[in-house]
Amino acid sequence: MYELTAVTKHYTRSRETVQALDGIDLTIPDGDRLVIQGPTGGGKSTLLQMLGGLDRPTSGRIVLDGIDLAALPEARLTRVRSENIGFVFQSFNLIPTLTAQENVETALVPLGVKPKQRREQAAEALKSVGLGERLAHLPGEMSGGQQQRVAIARALVKQPKVLLADEPTGNLDESMRDEIMDVLERMWKELGLTFIMVTHDSALAKKAPRLATIRKGRITVKENTRA
């Protein structure tokens, strides 16, 4: 479970201070599926980075399963992130010179998983997202939707507790968007993940059990009765 208390984030640009997050209080239970929306520059991606331990708040607490991510030494934070949090981004972030299987294996290297086991786990993860026949393909030999499936497999191969997705369908057409969301929702249910997604797509937001809206660094959360 996440518990955020009075979280702020300030950036300095030239001589101006930008307040990206302004006193965020938020609880995200285990197994929740939360969608975050809001205008550009409102703080959505900043909040997701905080939840993932990719950035630290200016002040406040970000507690995941009793551990305050904001207060951890960098080495321990990296370990928590590597073991417990999977990331999916809009741009896929695959290594172009590695095969699908090798890209997925990269998530297991920091955990000290042996090469043979890495290969086996990566193959299983790719099969779970429908890419069992694409293990040896390079990213450039796959469609955008297939590349995003590889990115999902890479995020989930280490069996994290949390999956964070930042505009995961932003580079895809409508039909591929729905296909990728079907994969993400199936993985959420099958693996019991806590799934948190940032999106501009209102059609996707309507399907989430809970919807958070961030404007000018402030958050409101409501139950989505239409989901």
N, CA and C of each residue as an Amber inpcrd file, in Angstrom:
protein
   681
   0.8370000  -1.1980000   0.0000000   0.0000000   0.0000000   0.0000000
   0.8730000   1.2490000   0.0000000   0.4440000   2.2270000  -0.7700000
   1.0930000   3.5380000  -0.7580000   0.3500000   4.4670000   0.2040000
   1.1200000   5.2400000   0.9530000   0.5520000   6.3090000   1.7710000
   1.4060000   7.5560000   1.5570000   0.8190000   8.5530000   0.9290000
   1.5100000   9.8120000   0.6670000   0.9700000  10.8730000   1.6190000
   1.8910000  11.5970000   2.2460000   1.5020000  12.5960000   3.2270000
   2.2100000  13.9090000   2.9320000   1.4210000  14.9440000   2.6350000
   1.9360000  16.3080000   2.4560000   3.1190000  16.3720000   1.4830000
   2.9850000  15.6820000   0.3580000   4.0810000  15.6120000  -0.6130000
   4.1140000  16.8690000  -1.4760000   5.2650000  17.5080000  -1.5150000
   5.4670000  18.6620000  -2.3890000   6.6740000  18.4160000  -3.2880000
   6.6570000  19.0820000  -4.4320000   7.8210000  19.0630000  -5.3190000
   7.9480000  20.4160000  -5.9810000   9.1000000  21.0380000  -5.7680000
   9.3780000  22.3430000  -6.3530000  10.5560000  22.2270000  -7.3110000
  10.4400000  22.8720000  -8.4590000  11.5440000  22.9590000  -9.4120000
  11.9230000  24.4230000  -9.5760000  13.2010000  24.6690000  -9.7810000
  13.6510000  26.0250000 -10.0630000  14.0460000  26.1310000 -11.5240000
  13.4000000  27.0150000 -12.2460000  13.7040000  27.2710000 -13.6540000
  14.0840000  28.7320000 -13.8000000  15.3570000  28.9480000 -14.1700000
  15.9070000  30.3100000 -14.1760000  15.7240000  30.8780000 -12.7710000
  14.9490000  31.9270000 -12.6450000  14.7120000  32.5100000 -11.3260000
  13.3130000  32.2030000 -10.8120000  12.6030000  31.3500000 -11.5320000
  11.2230000  31.0450000 -11.1710000  11.1350000  29.6870000 -10.4670000
  10.3150000  29.6090000  -9.4250000  10.0510000  28.3480000  -8.7290000
   8.7250000  27.7800000  -9.2070000   8.7670000  26.5660000  -9.7190000
   7.5660000  25.8920000 -10.1980000   7.1460000  24.8610000  -9.1600000
   5.9010000  24.9430000  -8.7280000   5.3840000  24.0170000  -7.7270000
   4.6050000  22.9110000  -8.4300000   5.2720000  21.7820000  -8.6870000
   4.6450000  20.6930000  -9.4360000   3.6480000  19.9170000  -8.5930000
   3.9750000  19.7030000  -7.3210000   3.0700000  19.0350000  -6.3850000
   2.9280000  19.9030000  -5.1500000   1.7060000  20.0650000  -4.6920000
   1.4280000  21.0290000  -3.6300000   0.6350000  20.3710000  -2.4950000
   1.3430000  19.6390000  -1.6510000   0.6960000  19.0470000  -0.4830000
  -0.2040000  17.8680000  -0.8140000   0.3240000  16.8680000  -1.5140000
  -0.4640000  15.7100000  -1.9220000  -0.6270000  14.7330000  -0.7550000
  -1.8840000  14.4190000  -0.4380000  -2.2240000  13.3480000   0.4980000
  -2.9910000  12.2950000  -0.2810000  -2.5100000  11.0580000  -0.2510000
  -3.1160000  10.0310000  -1.0880000  -2.8220000   8.6450000  -0.5160000
  -3.8400000   7.7950000  -0.4940000  -3.6690000   6.3920000  -0.1230000
  -4.0490000   5.5260000  -1.3100000  -3.1820000   4.5820000  -1.6570000
  -3.4360000   3.6580000  -2.7660000  -3.3380000   2.2450000  -2.2020000
  -4.4710000   1.5700000  -2.0350000  -4.4470000   0.2210000  -1.4410000
  -3.7850000  -0.7940000  -2.3750000  -3.3210000  -1.8800000  -1.8050000
  -2.7960000  -2.9830000  -2.6060000  -3.8760000  -3.4710000  -3.5720000
  -3.4710000  -3.7370000  -4.8070000  -4.4100000  -4.2390000  -5.8080000
  -5.2820000  -3.1870000  -6.4440000  -5.0670000  -1.9280000  -6.1140000
  -5.8670000  -0.8420000  -6.6880000  -5.5190000  -0.6410000  -8.1590000
  -6.4730000  -0.1320000  -8.9250000  -6.2000000   0.3330000 -10.2870000
  -6.6310000   1.7920000 -10.3530000  -5.6460000   2.6670000 -10.3770000
  -5.8680000   4.1010000 -10.3050000  -5.3820000   4.7600000 -11.5850000
  -6.2280000   5.5830000 -12.1810000  -5.8360000   6.3860000 -13.3410000
  -5.6670000   7.8320000 -12.8980000  -4.5940000   8.4600000 -13.3650000
  -4.3030000   9.8520000 -13.0360000  -4.4370000  10.6930000 -14.2980000
  -5.2620000  11.7320000 -14.2170000  -5.4550000  12.6550000 -15.3290000
  -5.2050000  14.0810000 -14.8820000  -5.1570000  14.9750000 -15.8670000
  -4.9920000  16.3920000 -15.5720000  -4.3470000  17.1030000 -16.7400000
  -4.3590000  18.4290000 -16.7340000  -3.7700000  19.1890000 -17.8320000
  -2.2600000  19.0310000 -17.8840000  -1.6940000  19.3190000 -19.0490000
  -0.2400000  19.2900000 -19.2030000   0.4090000  20.2310000 -18.2010000
   1.4400000  19.7280000 -17.5230000   2.1190000  20.5430000 -16.5230000
   1.4360000  20.5570000 -15.1730000   0.3920000  19.7530000 -15.0060000
  -0.3540000  19.7640000 -13.7530000   0.2690000  18.9310000 -12.6490000
   1.2380000  18.0680000 -12.9990000   1.9180000  17.2890000 -11.9770000
   1.7270000  15.7810000 -12.0770000   1.0520000  15.3110000 -13.1410000
   0.7560000  13.8750000 -13.2730000   2.0200000  13.0250000 -13.3180000
   2.8880000  13.3230000 -14.2680000   4.1010000  12.5210000 -14.4330000
   5.0490000  12.7010000 -13.2560000   5.0550000  13.8930000 -12.6630000
   5.8740000  14.1230000 -11.4770000   5.4390000  13.2050000 -10.3500000
   4.1290000  13.0800000 -10.1430000   3.6190000  12.1940000  -9.1050000
   4.0000000  10.7450000  -9.3920000   3.8930000  10.3270000 -10.6520000
   4.2410000   8.9490000 -11.0000000   5.7200000   8.6770000 -10.7310000
   6.5730000   9.6570000 -11.0250000   8.0030000   9.5000000 -10.7470000
   8.2680000   9.3610000  -9.2530000   7.5090000  10.0900000  -8.4470000
   7.6470000   9.9700000  -6.9890000   7.2340000   8.5810000  -6.5230000
   6.1260000   8.0840000  -7.0510000   5.6380000   6.7610000  -6.6660000
   6.6360000   5.6730000  -7.0620000   7.3620000   5.9140000  -8.1440000
   8.3320000   4.9320000  -8.6160000   9.7230000   5.0940000  -8.0510000
   9.9230000   6.0810000  -7.1980000  11.2510000   6.3010000  -6.6420000
  12.2480000   6.8130000  -7.6600000  11.7560000   7.3790000  -8.7680000
  12.6400000   7.9460000  -9.7860000  13.0340000   9.3780000  -9.4560000
  12.3110000   9.9870000  -8.5370000  12.6120000  11.3400000  -8.0840000
  12.1830000  11.4340000  -6.6240000  12.7000000  12.4190000  -5.9430000
  12.3690000  12.6020000  -4.5290000  11.5730000  13.8880000  -4.3280000
  10.6520000  13.8750000  -3.3730000   9.8820000  15.0910000  -3.1160000
  10.7260000  16.1620000  -2.4280000  10.2840000  17.3800000  -2.5500000
  10.9170000  18.4620000  -1.8030000  10.6280000  18.3010000  -0.3150000
   9.4200000  17.8640000  -0.0050000   9.0450000  17.5760000   1.3760000
   7.9070000  16.5620000   1.3730000   7.6650000  15.9540000   2.5220000
   6.5890000  14.9810000   2.6390000   7.0890000  13.5510000   2.6500000
   6.1530000  12.6080000   2.8080000   6.4760000  11.1870000   2.9200000
   5.7790000  10.3920000   1.8230000   6.5190000   9.4370000   1.2360000
   5.9620000   8.5160000   0.2450000   6.2710000   7.1140000   0.7560000
   5.2950000   6.4980000   1.4060000   5.5060000   5.2290000   2.0920000
   4.9100000   4.0940000   1.2700000   5.7470000   3.1260000   0.9240000
   5.3110000   1.9200000   0.2150000   5.5730000   0.7230000   1.1230000
   4.5010000   0.0770000   1.5540000   4.6230000  -1.0870000   2.4440000
   5.5070000  -0.7950000   3.6520000   5.2930000   0.3640000   4.2460000
   6.0010000   0.7340000   5.4660000   7.3630000   1.3530000   5.2600000
   7.8130000   1.4730000   4.0280000   9.1300000   2.0430000   3.7270000
   8.9520000   3.4170000   3.0930000   9.5550000   4.4410000   3.6850000
   9.4790000   5.8000000   3.1490000  10.4970000   5.9540000   2.0230000
  10.0200000   5.9200000   0.7870000  10.9160000   6.0080000  -0.3640000
  11.7140000   7.3050000  -0.3570000  11.1050000   8.3610000   0.1430000
  11.7660000   9.6660000   0.1220000  12.9770000   9.7300000   1.0390000
  13.0310000   8.8370000   2.0160000  14.0970000   8.9000000   3.0080000
  15.1740000   7.8440000   2.8120000  15.0140000   6.9600000   1.8320000
  15.9650000   5.8640000   1.6450000  17.2830000   6.3520000   1.0330000
  18.3900000   5.7700000   1.4370000  19.6500000   6.0040000   0.7130000
  19.5000000   5.5320000  -0.7310000  20.2630000   6.1130000  -1.6310000
  20.0790000   5.8550000  -3.0530000  20.2300000   4.3790000  -3.4010000
  21.2060000   3.7130000  -2.8180000  21.4380000   2.3010000  -3.1500000
  20.2490000   1.4420000  -2.7470000  19.6870000   1.6960000  -1.5870000
  18.5390000   0.9030000  -1.1450000  17.2930000   1.2480000  -1.9550000
  17.1380000   2.5220000  -2.3060000  16.0090000   2.9260000  -3.1350000
  16.0680000   2.2210000  -4.4820000  17.2560000   2.1400000  -5.0700000
  17.4260000   1.4420000  -6.3450000  17.0200000  -0.0200000  -6.2100000
  17.3710000  -0.6400000  -5.1040000  17.0170000  -2.0430000  -4.8800000
  15.5070000  -2.2220000  -4.7500000  14.8660000  -1.3620000  -3.9870000
  13.4090000  -1.4350000  -3.8290000  12.7260000  -1.2610000  -5.1800000
  13.2220000  -0.3030000  -5.9450000  12.6580000  -0.0410000  -7.2740000
  12.8460000  -1.2470000  -8.1880000  14.0280000  -1.8390000  -8.1610000
  14.3210000  -2.9790000  -9.0290000  13.4670000  -4.1910000  -8.6860000
  13.1910000  -4.3940000  -7.4090000  12.4780000  -5.5920000  -6.9730000
  10.9580000  -5.4420000  -7.0230000  10.4550000  -4.2640000  -6.7290000
   9.0340000  -4.1190000  -6.4300000   8.2160000  -3.3040000  -7.4200000
   8.8650000  -2.5580000  -8.3160000   8.1300000  -1.6140000  -9.1600000
   8.4810000  -1.8370000 -10.6250000   7.4640000  -2.0460000 -11.4470000
   7.6420000  -2.1590000 -12.8890000   7.1730000  -0.8910000 -13.5780000
   7.8500000  -0.5180000 -14.6640000   7.5330000   0.7260000 -15.3710000
   7.2160000   0.4440000 -16.8400000   6.1920000   1.1120000 -17.3450000
   5.8820000   1.0910000 -18.7760000   5.7210000   2.5360000 -19.2220000
   6.4420000   2.9080000 -20.2920000   6.4230000   4.2910000 -20.7490000
   5.8430000   4.3970000 -22.1590000   5.4910000   5.6010000 -22.5340000
   4.9230000   5.8530000 -23.8560000   5.8930000   5.4800000 -24.9710000
   7.1820000   5.7260000 -24.7550000   8.1800000   5.5590000 -25.8190000
   8.8280000   4.1720000 -25.8470000   8.3000000   3.2190000 -25.0730000
   8.7510000   1.8210000 -25.0350000  10.1140000   1.6650000 -24.3510000
  11.0900000   2.5090000 -24.7230000  12.4290000   2.4720000 -24.1050000
  13.1190000   1.1240000 -24.2490000  12.9610000   0.4930000 -25.3980000
  13.6650000  -0.7550000 -25.6620000  15.0500000  -0.4600000 -26.2270000
  15.9850000  -1.3880000 -26.0050000  17.3380000  -1.2490000 -26.5540000
  17.3170000  -1.8230000 -27.9740000  17.5560000  -1.0020000 -28.9920000
  17.3340000  -1.4390000 -30.3780000  18.2210000  -2.5820000 -30.8410000
  19.3770000  -2.7560000 -30.2170000  20.3040000  -3.8040000 -30.6510000
  20.0900000  -5.1370000 -29.9280000  19.1300000  -5.1860000 -29.0090000
  18.8230000  -6.4090000 -28.2780000  17.5180000  -7.0170000 -28.7740000
  17.4250000  -8.3260000 -28.7420000  16.1880000  -9.0040000 -29.1110000
  15.1220000  -8.7560000 -28.0420000  13.8930000  -9.1560000 -28.3690000
  12.8110000  -9.0280000 -27.4000000  13.1660000  -9.7350000 -26.0970000
  13.6730000 -10.9620000 -26.2270000  14.0200000 -11.7300000 -25.0400000
  15.1340000 -11.0560000 -24.2460000  16.1390000 -10.5520000 -24.9330000
  17.2500000  -9.8860000 -24.2540000  16.7990000  -8.5950000 -23.5780000
  15.8880000  -7.8550000 -24.2300000  15.3530000  -6.6510000 -23.6030000
  14.6430000  -6.9690000 -22.2970000  13.8630000  -8.0290000 -22.2940000
  13.1480000  -8.4100000 -21.0770000  14.1220000  -8.8660000 -20.0030000
  15.1750000  -9.5540000 -20.4040000  16.1730000 -10.0270000 -19.4480000
  16.8530000  -8.8890000 -18.6890000  16.9390000  -7.7120000 -19.2960000
  17.6410000  -6.6010000 -18.6450000  17.0330000  -6.2470000 -17.2910000
  15.7360000  -6.5200000 -17.1030000  15.0980000  -6.2090000 -15.8220000
  15.5510000  -7.1450000 -14.7110000  16.1010000  -8.2980000 -15.0830000
  16.5110000  -9.2970000 -14.0930000  17.9890000  -9.2110000 -13.7230000
  18.7660000  -8.5280000 -14.5620000  20.2140000  -8.4310000 -14.3030000
  20.5140000  -7.7790000 -12.9540000  19.8640000  -6.6380000 -12.5910000
  20.1740000  -6.0260000 -11.2880000  19.8130000  -6.9000000 -10.0990000
  18.9690000  -7.8960000 -10.3080000  18.5440000  -8.7720000  -9.2170000
  19.4570000  -9.9740000  -9.0500000  20.4710000 -10.0880000  -9.9130000
  21.4260000 -11.1790000  -9.7990000  20.9100000 -12.5270000 -10.2660000
  19.8920000 -12.5200000 -11.1110000  19.3460000 -13.7760000 -11.6330000
  20.3420000 -14.3780000 -12.6250000  20.5800000 -15.6770000 -12.5200000
  21.5460000 -16.3590000 -13.3780000  21.0720000 -16.3540000 -14.8360000
  22.0180000 -16.3630000 -15.7980000  21.6560000 -16.2570000 -17.2230000
  20.6090000 -17.2560000 -17.6970000  20.7500000 -18.5240000 -17.3350000
  19.7950000 -19.5370000 -17.7940000  18.3910000 -19.2310000 -17.2740000
  18.3040000 -18.8640000 -16.0020000  17.0060000 -18.5410000 -15.4280000
  16.4420000 -17.2650000 -16.0300000  17.3300000 -16.2980000 -16.3140000
  16.8760000 -15.0670000 -16.9600000  16.2170000 -15.3730000 -18.2940000
  16.8630000 -16.2130000 -19.0950000  16.3220000 -16.5520000 -20.4160000
  14.9640000 -17.2370000 -20.2870000  14.8630000 -18.1330000 -19.3360000
  13.6010000 -18.8610000 -19.1610000  12.4890000 -17.9250000 -18.7000000
  12.7760000 -17.0650000 -17.7350000  11.7520000 -16.1420000 -17.2280000
  11.3460000 -15.1370000 -18.2900000  12.3100000 -14.6560000 -19.0600000
  11.9970000 -13.7010000 -20.1210000  11.1110000 -14.3420000 -21.1750000
  11.4070000 -15.5870000 -21.5390000  10.5890000 -16.2880000 -22.5290000
   9.1600000 -16.4600000 -22.0280000   9.0080000 -16.8260000 -20.7570000
   7.6730000 -17.0020000 -20.1860000   6.9110000 -15.6830000 -20.1450000
   7.6090000 -14.5980000 -19.7910000   6.9620000 -13.2860000 -19.7310000
   6.4720000 -12.8580000 -21.1100000   7.2830000 -13.1080000 -22.1300000
   6.8710000 -12.7520000 -23.4910000   5.7080000 -13.6210000 -23.9610000
   5.7040000 -14.8750000 -23.5970000   4.5670000 -15.7380000 -23.9310000
   3.2830000 -15.2270000 -23.2760000   3.4010000 -14.7230000 -22.0610000
   2.2190000 -14.2610000 -21.3290000   1.5640000 -13.0450000 -21.9730000
   2.3340000 -12.2910000 -22.7710000   1.7640000 -11.1320000 -23.4730000
   1.5740000 -11.4140000 -24.9650000   1.6200000 -12.6900000 -25.3340000
   1.3250000 -13.0850000 -26.7010000   2.4610000 -12.9540000 -27.6850000
   3.7060000 -12.9660000 -27.2030000   4.8620000 -12.8050000 -28.0890000
   5.8110000 -14.0030000 -28.0270000   5.2550000 -15.1720000 -27.7890000
   6.0880000 -16.3620000 -27.7010000   6.8390000 -16.6890000 -28.9650000
   6.3410000 -16.1870000 -30.1130000   6.9980000 -16.4480000 -31.3920000
   7.9560000 -15.3360000 -31.8030000   8.1340000 -14.3420000 -30.9300000
   8.9400000 -13.1700000 -31.2960000  10.1750000 -12.9950000 -30.4190000
  10.5890000 -14.0370000 -29.7650000  11.6840000 -13.9150000 -28.8050000
  12.9650000 -13.3640000 -29.4290000  13.2650000 -13.7610000 -30.6520000
  14.5340000 -13.4000000 -31.2840000  14.4360000 -12.1640000 -32.1690000
  13.2860000 -11.4980000 -32.1850000  13.1180000 -10.3180000 -33.0320000
  13.6540000  -9.0630000 -32.3450000  14.2660000  -8.1970000 -33.1450000
  14.7130000  -6.8900000 -32.6660000  13.5210000  -5.9290000 -32.6360000
  13.5820000  -4.8710000 -31.8190000  12.4780000  -3.9080000 -31.7780000
  12.1020000  -3.3580000 -33.1560000  13.1020000  -3.1020000 -33.9950000
  12.8240000  -2.5540000 -35.3190000  12.0850000  -3.5030000 -36.2380000
  11.9990000  -4.7690000 -35.8560000  11.2940000  -5.7730000 -36.6460000
   9.8710000  -6.0130000 -36.1330000   9.4460000  -5.1860000 -35.1750000
   8.1200000  -5.3580000 -34.5790000   7.3030000  -4.0820000 -34.6980000
   5.9870000  -4.2350000 -34.6590000   5.0870000  -3.0850000 -34.6850000
   5.1480000  -2.3490000 -33.3520000   4.5370000  -1.1590000 -33.3170000
   4.5030000  -0.3940000 -32.0730000   3.8080000  -1.1550000 -30.9590000
   2.6990000  -1.8160000 -31.2900000   1.9880000  -2.5810000 -30.2860000
   2.7990000  -3.7440000 -29.7500000   3.5370000  -4.3950000 -30.6330000
   4.3910000  -5.5030000 -30.2060000   5.5310000  -5.0030000 -29.3250000
   6.1010000  -3.8480000 -29.6930000   7.1620000  -3.2830000 -28.8570000
   6.6450000  -2.9440000 -27.4600000   5.4220000  -2.4290000 -27.3910000
   4.8760000  -2.1100000 -26.0750000   4.5970000  -3.3830000 -25.2670000
   4.2460000  -4.4710000 -25.9420000   4.0820000  -5.7460000 -25.2550000
   5.4180000  -6.2160000 -24.6750000   6.4950000  -6.0100000 -25.4190000
   7.8250000  -6.3520000 -24.8900000   8.1080000  -5.5210000 -23.6430000
   7.7720000  -4.2330000 -23.7040000   8.0010000  -3.3520000 -22.5540000
   7.1740000  -3.8000000 -21.3510000   5.9560000  -4.2720000 -21.5900000
   5.1240000  -4.7790000 -20.4970000   5.7410000  -6.0430000 -19.9090000
   6.1940000  -6.9390000 -20.7880000   6.8510000  -8.1620000 -20.3100000
   8.0880000  -7.8260000 -19.4810000   8.8550000  -6.8470000 -19.9290000
  10.0520000  -6.4320000 -19.1800000   9.6730000  -5.8860000 -17.8030000
   8.5750000  -5.1420000 -17.7390000   8.1370000  -4.5740000 -16.4580000
   7.6670000  -5.6480000 -15.4880000   7.0960000  -6.7290000 -16.0140000
   6.4560000  -7.7310000 -15.1590000   7.2970000  -8.9670000 -14.9110000
   8.3940000  -9.1490000 -15.6580000   9.1750000 -10.3780000 -15.5400000
   9.7340000 -10.5810000 -14.1330000   9.9900000  -9.4990000 -13.4300000
  10.5450000  -9.6080000 -12.0720000   9.4550000  -9.7840000 -11.0200000
   8.2000000  -9.8860000 -11.4470000   7.0550000 -10.0920000 -10.5630000
   6.9530000  -8.9820000  -9.5110000   6.8080000  -7.7290000  -9.9680000
   6.7210000  -6.6110000  -9.0280000   5.3670000  -6.5730000  -8.3250000
   5.2890000  -5.7760000  -7.2810000   4.0110000  -5.5470000  -6.6120000
   3.2500000  -4.4140000  -7.2690000   3.9980000  -3.4920000  -7.8980000
   3.4120000  -2.2680000  -8.4470000   3.7710000  -2.1420000  -9.9200000
   2.7910000  -1.7550000 -10.7400000   3.0430000  -1.4340000 -12.1400000
   2.6410000   0.0210000 -12.3720000   3.6090000   0.8280000 -12.8160000
   3.3800000   2.2360000 -13.1120000   3.4710000   2.4390000 -14.6220000
   2.4620000   3.0760000 -15.1920000   2.4190000   3.2680000 -16.6430000
   2.1750000   4.7430000 -16.9590000   3.0810000   5.3250000 -17.7370000
   2.9820000   6.7410000 -18.1130000   2.6070000   6.8350000 -19.5940000
   1.3460000   7.1280000 -19.8700000   0.8300000   7.2200000 -21.2390000
   1.2050000   5.9800000 -22.0570000   0.9030000   4.7760000 -21.5870000
   1.3920000   3.5690000 -22.2680000   0.8120000   3.3480000 -23.6570000
  -0.2910000   4.0330000 -23.9830000  -0.8890000   3.8740000 -25.3180000
  -0.7810000   5.1570000 -26.1390000   0.0270000   6.1060000 -25.6730000
   0.0950000   7.4110000 -26.3220000   0.6170000   7.3800000 -27.7450000
   1.4290000   6.3700000 -28.1020000   1.9990000   6.2760000 -29.4450000
   1.2700000   5.2690000 -30.3350000   0.0890000   4.8230000 -29.8980000
  -0.6080000   3.7600000 -30.6140000  -1.9480000   4.2470000 -31.1580000
  -2.4060000   3.6100000 -32.2580000  -3.7220000   3.9560000 -32.7760000
  -4.7940000   3.3390000 -31.8760000  -6.0640000   3.6470000 -32.1740000
  -7.1500000   3.2730000 -31.2640000  -7.2890000   1.7670000 -31.0910000
  -7.1800000   1.0170000 -32.1850000  -7.3420000  -0.4310000 -32.0770000
  -6.1960000  -1.0540000 -31.2810000  -4.9770000  -0.5660000 -31.5180000
  -3.8350000  -1.0830000 -30.7710000  -3.8790000  -0.6260000 -29.3210000
  -4.3900000   0.5850000 -29.0910000  -4.5850000   1.0750000 -27.7180000
  -5.4350000   0.0960000 -26.9150000  -6.5630000  -0.3120000 -27.5050000
  -7.4710000  -1.2140000 -26.7940000  -6.8150000  -2.5690000 -26.5480000
  -6.0160000  -3.0180000 -27.5060000  -5.3310000  -4.3060000 -27.3620000
  -4.3260000  -4.2690000 -26.2150000  -3.5600000  -3.1860000 -26.1410000
  -2.5690000  -3.0540000 -25.0790000  -3.2490000  -2.9150000 -23.7190000
  -4.3510000  -2.1720000 -23.6630000  -5.0640000  -2.0340000 -22.3940000
  -5.6500000  -3.3670000 -21.9450000  -6.0880000  -4.1730000 -22.8870000
  -6.5770000  -5.5110000 -22.5340000  -5.4630000  -6.3260000 -21.8690000
  -4.2420000  -6.2200000 -22.4220000  -3.1000000  -6.9320000 -21.8460000
  -2.8100000  -6.4170000 -20.4340000  -2.7720000  -5.1010000 -20.2770000
  -2.4570000  -4.5100000 -18.9750000  -3.5090000  -4.8820000 -17.9270000
  -4.7700000  -4.8180000 -18.3120000  -5.8330000  -5.1410000 -17.3710000
  -5.8250000  -6.6290000 -17.0030000  -5.5170000  -7.4700000 -17.9710000
  -5.4330000  -8.9060000 -17.6850000  -4.2880000  -9.1850000 -16.7170000
  -3.1240000  -8.5460000 -16.9370000  -1.9890000  -8.7370000 -16.0480000
  -2.2950000  -8.2280000 -14.6380000  -3.0050000  -7.1150000 -14.5610000
  -3.3950000  -6.5470000 -13.2620000  -4.2300000  -7.5580000 -12.4740000
  -5.1910000  -8.1640000 -13.1530000  -6.0690000  -9.1130000 -12.4740000
  -5.3480000 -10.4130000 -12.1270000  -4.5940000 -10.9430000 -13.0890000
  -3.9510000 -12.2400000 -12.8790000  -2.8500000 -12.1840000 -11.8300000
  -2.1170000 -11.0800000 -11.7770000  -0.9580000 -10.9830000 -10.8910000
  -1.2540000 -10.2480000  -9.5910000  -2.4640000  -9.6860000  -9.4670000
  -2.8130000  -8.9630000  -8.2500000  -1.9960000  -7.7100000  -8.0380000
  -1.6700000  -7.0270000  -9.1320000  -0.8160000  -5.8410000  -9.0740000
  -1.5600000  -4.6270000  -8.5310000  -0.8010000  -3.7020000  -7.9970000
  -1.2770000  -2.3360000  -7.8430000  -0.9030000  -1.6180000  -9.1350000
  -1.9050000  -1.1370000  -9.8790000  -1.6930000  -0.6140000 -11.2270000
  -2.0840000   0.8610000 -11.2500000  -1.1030000   1.7130000 -11.5300000
  -1.3180000   3.1610000 -11.5450000  -0.8940000   3.6860000 -12.9090000
  -1.8030000   4.3920000 -13.5730000  -1.5400000   4.8280000 -14.9420000
  -1.8710000   6.3060000 -15.1350000  -0.9620000   7.0090000 -15.7800000
  -1.2070000   8.3810000 -16.2330000  -1.6700000   8.3270000 -17.6820000
  -2.7470000   9.0410000 -18.0030000  -3.2160000   9.0880000 -19.3830000
  -3.9890000  10.3730000 -19.6420000  -3.9330000  10.8270000 -20.8980000
  -4.7890000  11.9280000 -21.3460000  -6.0940000  11.3970000 -21.9370000
  -6.1650000  10.0910000 -22.1310000  -7.2680000   9.4710000 -22.8550000
  -8.4680000   9.2640000 -21.9250000  -9.5130000  10.0690000 -22.0960000
 -10.6820000   9.9850000 -21.2320000 -11.4250000   8.6650000 -21.3890000
 -11.3430000   8.0690000 -22.5790000 -12.0050000   6.7730000 -22.7930000
 -11.3980000   5.7100000 -21.8950000 -10.0970000   5.7620000 -21.6780000
  -9.4430000   4.8130000 -20.7830000  -9.7510000   5.1420000 -19.3260000
  -9.7800000   6.4280000 -19.0070000 -10.0270000   6.8380000 -17.6210000
 -11.3990000   6.3870000 -17.1370000 -12.3660000   6.3710000 -18.0290000
 -13.7300000   5.9980000 -17.6500000 -13.8330000   4.5480000 -17.2020000
 -12.8560000   3.7250000 -17.5880000 -12.9140000   2.2980000 -17.2740000
 -12.1990000   1.9480000 -15.9630000 -11.5400000   2.9220000 -15.3420000
 -10.7750000   2.6530000 -14.1230000 -11.6690000   2.7330000 -12.8900000
 -11.4590000   1.8660000 -11.9110000 -12.2600000   1.9200000 -10.6850000
 -12.1130000   3.2330000  -9.9170000 -10.8950000   3.8090000  -9.9670000
 -10.6780000   5.0910000  -9.2850000  -9.9620000   6.0540000 -10.2210000
 -10.3480000   7.3010000 -10.1410000  -9.7910000   8.3360000 -11.0080000
  -9.2730000   9.4850000 -10.1580000  -7.9840000   9.8110000 -10.3420000
  -7.3770000  10.9520000  -9.6640000  -7.1530000  12.0650000 -10.6830000
  -7.4680000  13.2670000 -10.3050000  -7.2480000  14.4330000 -11.1650000
  -6.2920000  15.3920000 -10.4690000  -5.2420000  15.7750000 -11.1950000
  -4.2610000  16.7270000 -10.6570000  -4.3340000  18.0260000 -11.4480000
  -4.5110000  19.1070000 -10.7310000  -4.4930000  20.4420000 -11.3320000
  -3.6710000  21.3590000 -10.4390000  -2.6760000  21.9820000 -11.0410000
  -1.8060000  22.9050000 -10.3240000  -1.2410000  22.2780000  -9.0530000
  -0.8690000  21.0000000  -9.1740000  -0.2140000  20.3280000  -8.0630000
  -1.1160000  19.8110000  -6.9820000  -2.4370000  19.9960000  -7.1370000
  -3.4070000  19.5230000  -6.1540000  -4.1710000  18.3380000  -6.7180000
  -4.5400000  17.3960000  -5.8420000  -5.1630000  16.1640000  -6.3130000
  -6.5580000  15.9880000  -5.7090000  -7.4510000  15.4640000  -6.5300000
  -8.7590000  15.0070000  -6.0560000  -8.9490000  13.5770000  -6.5900000
  -9.5450000  12.7190000  -5.7730000  -9.7470000  11.3260000  -6.1520000
 -11.2160000  10.9790000  -5.9620000 -11.7600000  10.2740000  -6.9510000
 -13.1520000   9.8430000  -6.8410000 -13.3120000   8.4170000  -7.3590000
 -14.2970000   7.7360000  -6.8050000 -14.6510000   6.4200000  -7.2900000
 -15.3450000   6.5730000  -8.6380000 -15.0350000   5.6990000  -9.5590000
 -15.5960000   5.7750000 -10.9030000 -16.7720000   4.8000000 -10.9960000
 -17.9580000   5.3010000 -10.8690000 -19.1380000   4.4430000 -10.8570000
 -19.4440000   3.8640000 -12.2350000 -18.8150000   4.4130000 -13.2900000
 -19.0700000   3.9180000 -14.6420000 -18.1070000   2.8060000 -15.0530000
 -17.1130000   2.5400000 -14.2010000 -16.1130000   1.5150000 -14.5470000
 -16.7280000   0.1150000 -14.5050000
